Amino acid sequence: MVSTTAVKRALAALATRTDTARRPYVAVIDEADAARSDLRRAAGFVDAIGLDGLAEAIDAADRADDDAAVERGRDALAAYRSFRRAAAGDAPGNDREANAGSDADQDSIGDRDGGAERDHFRSGPGIPKPDTGQDADR
Protein backbone atom coordinates (compact mmCIF):
# COMPACT_ATOMS: atom_id res chain seq x y z
CA MET A 1 0.00 0.00 0.00
CA VAL A 2 1.42 3.37 -1.01
CA SER A 3 1.18 6.20 1.49
CA THR A 4 -0.26 9.58 0.59
CA THR A 5 3.03 11.22 1.51
CA ALA A 6 4.92 9.00 -0.94
CA VAL A 7 2.43 9.79 -3.69
CA LYS A 8 2.75 13.53 -2.98
CA ARG A 9 6.55 13.35 -3.17
CA ALA A 10 6.47 11.36 -6.40
CA LEU A 11 3.98 13.68 -8.06
CA ALA A 12 5.86 16.79 -6.95
CA ALA A 13 9.05 15.30 -8.37
CA LEU A 14 7.32 14.50 -11.64
CA ALA A 15 5.87 17.99 -11.88
CA THR A 16 9.24 19.71 -11.39
CA ARG A 17 11.59 17.38 -13.29
CA THR A 18 13.52 18.86 -16.17
CA ASP A 19 15.84 15.92 -16.90
CA THR A 20 13.34 13.96 -18.90
CA ALA A 21 12.05 14.04 -22.45
CA ARG A 22 8.50 14.40 -21.15
CA ARG A 23 7.28 17.84 -20.31
CA PRO A 24 6.16 18.41 -16.71
CA TYR A 25 2.58 19.11 -17.85
CA VAL A 26 2.50 15.72 -19.58
CA ALA A 27 3.57 13.98 -16.36
CA VAL A 28 0.78 15.71 -14.43
CA ILE A 29 -1.84 14.89 -17.05
CA ASP A 30 -0.61 11.29 -17.32
CA GLU A 31 -0.87 10.83 -13.55
CA ALA A 32 -4.31 12.48 -13.40
CA ASP A 33 -5.55 10.23 -16.18
CA ALA A 34 -4.05 7.05 -14.72
CA ALA A 35 -5.20 7.81 -11.15
CA ARG A 36 -8.88 7.93 -12.13
CA SER A 37 -9.11 4.15 -11.92
CA ASP A 38 -7.83 3.91 -8.31
CA LEU A 39 -9.56 5.85 -5.53
CA ARG A 40 -6.50 6.07 -3.26
CA ARG A 41 -4.27 7.15 -6.11
CA ALA A 42 -6.85 9.72 -7.23
CA ALA A 43 -7.09 11.12 -3.69
CA GLY A 44 -3.30 11.30 -3.54
CA PHE A 45 -3.23 13.14 -6.85
CA VAL A 46 -5.82 15.67 -5.69
CA ASP A 47 -3.92 16.18 -2.41
CA ALA A 48 -0.54 16.56 -4.08
CA ILE A 49 -1.32 18.44 -7.30
CA GLY A 50 -4.95 19.44 -7.00
CA LEU A 51 -7.45 20.34 -9.66
CA ASP A 52 -5.87 23.78 -10.06
CA GLY A 53 -2.54 22.11 -10.82
CA LEU A 54 -4.25 19.90 -13.38
CA ALA A 55 -5.89 22.98 -14.95
CA GLU A 56 -2.46 24.66 -15.15
CA ALA A 57 -1.04 21.55 -16.84
CA ILE A 58 -3.90 21.62 -19.34
CA ASP A 59 -3.17 25.29 -20.06
CA ALA A 60 0.53 24.47 -20.56
CA ALA A 61 -0.39 21.66 -22.94
CA ASP A 62 -2.66 24.04 -24.82
CA ARG A 63 0.15 26.62 -25.14
CA ALA A 64 2.44 23.85 -26.43
CA ASP A 65 -0.23 22.81 -28.98
CA ASP A 66 -0.31 19.29 -27.53
CA ASP A 67 -3.94 18.54 -28.45
CA ALA A 68 -3.85 14.92 -27.24
CA ALA A 69 -2.65 15.97 -23.78
CA VAL A 70 -5.21 18.78 -23.64
CA GLU A 71 -8.03 16.36 -24.42
CA ARG A 72 -6.85 13.76 -21.88
CA GLY A 73 -6.39 16.48 -19.27
CA ARG A 74 -9.84 17.92 -19.85
CA ASP A 75 -11.39 14.46 -19.65
CA ALA A 76 -9.56 13.80 -16.37
CA LEU A 77 -10.54 17.21 -14.95
CA ALA A 78 -14.19 16.60 -15.84
CA ALA A 79 -14.02 13.17 -14.18
CA TYR A 80 -12.50 14.60 -10.97
CA ARG A 81 -15.15 17.31 -10.84
CA SER A 82 -17.82 14.64 -11.34
CA PHE A 83 -16.27 12.60 -8.51
CA ARG A 84 -16.37 15.67 -6.28
CA ARG A 85 -20.05 16.33 -7.09
CA ALA A 86 -20.92 12.68 -6.44
CA ALA A 87 -19.09 12.73 -3.12
CA ALA A 88 -21.04 15.86 -2.15
CA GLY A 89 -24.32 14.14 -3.04
CA ASP A 90 -24.94 16.28 -6.10
CA ALA A 91 -24.80 13.44 -8.61
CA PRO A 92 -27.23 13.50 -11.54
CA GLY A 93 -30.46 11.74 -10.62
CA ASN A 94 -29.95 12.42 -6.92
CA ASP A 95 -32.99 14.67 -6.57
CA ARG A 96 -34.16 13.94 -3.04
CA GLU A 97 -37.27 16.10 -3.28
CA ALA A 98 -38.51 14.35 -6.42
CA ASN A 99 -37.99 10.93 -4.85
CA ALA A 100 -39.24 11.78 -1.35
CA GLY A 101 -42.89 10.82 -1.77
CA SER A 102 -46.02 12.72 -0.80
CA ASP A 103 -46.35 15.09 2.14
CA ALA A 104 -48.65 12.60 3.89
CA ASP A 105 -45.96 9.94 3.59
CA GLN A 106 -43.38 12.34 4.99
CA ASP A 107 -45.60 13.28 7.92
CA SER A 108 -46.26 9.68 8.92
CA ILE A 109 -42.63 8.73 8.55
CA GLY A 110 -41.46 11.83 10.39
CA ASP A 111 -43.72 10.92 13.31
CA ARG A 112 -42.30 7.39 13.47
CA ASP A 113 -38.59 8.11 13.26
CA GLY A 114 -38.15 11.58 14.67
CA GLY A 115 -38.35 13.44 11.36
CA ALA A 116 -35.57 11.60 9.57
CA GLU A 117 -35.57 11.81 5.81
CA ARG A 118 -37.42 9.02 4.01
CA ASP A 119 -35.28 6.44 2.28
CA HIS A 120 -36.01 3.58 -0.11
CA PHE A 121 -35.83 0.78 2.48
CA ARG A 122 -39.06 -0.80 3.64
CA SER A 123 -39.66 -3.16 6.50
CA GLY A 124 -41.15 -6.51 5.62
CA PRO A 125 -41.10 -10.17 6.50
CA GLY A 126 -37.78 -11.92 6.71
CA ILE A 127 -36.62 -14.33 4.08
CA PRO A 128 -36.40 -17.83 5.55
CA LYS A 129 -33.39 -19.95 4.84
CA PRO A 130 -34.49 -23.19 3.16
CA ASP A 131 -32.54 -25.51 5.44
CA THR A 132 -33.51 -23.90 8.78
CA GLY A 133 -37.21 -24.66 8.81
CA GLN A 134 -38.10 -21.07 9.57
CA ASP A 135 -41.70 -20.08 8.99
CA ALA A 136 -42.07 -17.71 6.01
CA ASP A 137 -44.37 -15.32 7.85
CA ARG A 138 -42.27 -14.87 10.98
MOWO-V57668 format. One record per helix or strand of 2 or more residues. SS is the DSSP state (a for helix, b for strand). FROM is the first residue (numbers start at 1). TO is the last residue. If there is no record, write none. Layout:
BEGIN
ss->SS from->FROM to->TO
ss->SS from->FROM to->TO
END
This chain:
BEGIN
ss->a from->4 to->16
ss->a from->24 to->35
ss->a from->39 to->48
ss->a from->50 to->63
ss->a from->67 to->87
ss->a from->103 to->113
END
